[in-house]
Amino acid sequence: MLIDALRAQGQSVAHVPQSPDEALDPLRSMAFHWHEAERALDLSPDPDRQQSLFRALHISGGDLRKRPWGWSRGMQQRFVIAMALIGTPDLLVMDEPTSALDPVVAAGTMELLEAYLADRDTALLLITHDLGLAARRVGRLLVMDEGRIVEDAPTEQFLSAPATPAAKALCAHRSWLELPC
């Protein structure tokens, strides 16, 4: 669960799992999850911090008394991202953060996150198979194959000339838009 990751990693690193199901207990209210994240980081409840994050990530109309299944998948994922940002981490690790979302909601969620992080000193490590998602948002791409980094290049260089079979295979599946690889 996300809370366990926050406890283990402290305030400098936060993790957003692939699916909100991995972070949210369906038997607990959204308010419980929020307060548990604050407690895990030894933060006192701060309605202003919560409202600021909710506003930035367009979390509105969600009743915190409800269970996760009472919210849409997009709202759940944005809520999990907000929970990860409670402690203002130095590094935000996002593991396939949009894989459970439809493309429109996924793009909107990433745009909101980028706007929020733009004036903060938080680095983003994006783990994804979605090269289209990554190529628009990162300056450097690393490709892993069987747990090893096999290619490490600036994004533009990678897209123009992928060097390894794994990178070429990623580019071969570019059904996701007009990337130039």
GIBEL-V170076 format. One record per residue. N is the residue number from 1. PSI is psi in degrees with one decimal (* if undefined). NEAR is the number of other ideal C-beta (glycine too) atoms within 12 Angstrom. Layout:
n = <N,N>
psi = <PSI,PSI>
near = <NEAR,NEAR>
This chain:
n = <1,2,3,4,5,6,7,8,9,10,11,12,13,14,15,16,17,18,19,20,21,22,23,24,25,26,27,28,29,30,31,32,33,34,35,36,37,38,39,40,41,42,43,44,45,46,47,48,49,50,51,52,53,54,55,56,57,58,59,60,61,62,63,64,65,66,67,68,69,70,71,72,73,74,75,76,77,78,79,80,81,82,83,84,85,86,87,88,89,90,91,92,93,94,95,96,97,98,99,100,101,102,103,104,105,106,107,108,109,110,111,112,113,114,115,116,117,118,119,120,121,122,123,124,125,126,127,128,129,130,131,132,133,134,135,136,137,138,139,140,141,142,143,144,145,146,147,148,149,150,151,152,153,154,155,156,157,158,159,160,161,162,163,164,165,166,167,168,169,170,171,172,173,174,175,176,177,178,179,180,181>
psi = <156.8,-40.1,-42.3,-39.4,-40.1,-41.9,-41.8,-33.3,-12.8,-164.7,-12.6,-20.6,135.4,153.3,135.8,114.5,170.7,-36.4,142.6,-21.4,-27.9,-18.3,-22.1,122.3,120.8,-13.7,-6.4,149.3,161.1,-35.6,-41.0,-47.5,-44.5,-47.9,-32.8,-39.3,-43.4,-44.7,-40.3,-29.5,8.1,39.6,137.3,149.2,133.5,98.4,-31.7,-42.1,-45.3,-48.9,-37.7,-47.6,-42.2,-41.6,-45.3,-35.0,11.9,47.1,99.2,150.7,-0.4,123.4,116.2,-13.1,-17.2,162.5,163.7,-39.5,-9.0,-2.0,156.5,161.2,-40.9,-42.9,-40.5,-45.9,-41.3,-34.9,-43.7,-39.6,-43.8,-42.0,-39.7,-27.7,-2.9,-46.1,13.4,66.7,155.8,-31.6,129.7,114.9,119.8,116.9,105.2,54.6,-14.2,7.6,-25.8,3.2,153.9,159.0,-37.4,-46.5,-39.3,-48.2,-43.4,-41.3,-44.7,-37.9,-42.0,-43.1,-44.8,-41.9,-40.1,-42.5,-14.6,-38.5,23.4,161.5,57.3,124.2,151.2,124.0,111.7,116.3,118.0,155.7,-8.1,91.3,-32.6,-43.2,-47.0,-42.8,-30.8,-10.1,-12.1,154.6,-14.6,137.8,135.8,134.2,131.5,145.7,122.0,40.7,4.0,143.0,121.9,-13.9,138.3,112.0,155.9,146.0,-48.4,-43.5,-43.8,-47.3,-32.0,-25.6,74.1,134.9,-29.4,159.9,-38.8,-42.2,-41.0,-36.4,-40.4,-45.7,-29.6,-25.0,43.0,43.6,-5.9,38.5,-169.0,50.1,142.5,20.0,*>
near = <24,44,31,16,28,35,20,16,22,17,25,19,27,40,36,44,31,25,23,38,19,25,38,37,21,20,11,23,23,35,24,22,37,38,23,26,42,27,19,26,32,14,21,13,18,18,16,11,23,29,17,18,33,28,18,26,36,25,32,20,13,28,16,27,15,22,22,33,18,21,27,23,25,30,33,38,44,42,41,47,43,42,46,44,42,36,33,24,32,20,25,38,28,41,29,25,45,40,27,28,28,15,19,12,23,29,23,21,39,35,22,30,34,26,17,28,29,14,9,20,13,26,19,35,25,35,25,31,21,32,33,30,34,34,31,24,29,28,18,22,39,25,32,18,16,9,8,12,16,22,28,21,24,16,29,18,19,31,30,17,17,30,20,22,15,26,30,21,18,33,28,15,18,23,13,23,18,12,25,17,30>
